[in-house]
Amino acid sequence: MIYELRIYECVPGRLPDLNKRFSTITLKIWEKYGIRQAGFWTTIIGESNTTLYYMLAWESLAERETKWNAFQADPEWHAARAKTEENGAIVANVKNFILGPTPYSSVK
């Protein structure tokens, strides 16, 4: 398994909108493509309360490429994203990391 860590830094005041988009739209579209989430997090104590962190679980880079590209090309996703951003962008910056577990990791 490999894991993808994605960090979304929101436009101030827009984290609730991003959380709503994931919970009501994005996760349903991911199901269509078999994209598996490993978890979502926000900061309770720390530097930023406008950041959403999440991880995706992939069998391989090839699986990620196939499924993520299909999701990114999905017309339903494009329409839904545009609708949620009618009042402006939600996300200001995205950071993305592909991670592999160490031999001693509890997650394999």
Secondary structure, 3 states (H helix, E strand, C coil): CEEEEEEEEECCCCHHHHHHHHHHHHHHHHHHHCCEEEEEEECCCCCCCCEEEEEEEECCHHHHHHHHHHHHHCHHHHHHHHHHCCCCCCEEEEEEEEECCCCCCCCC
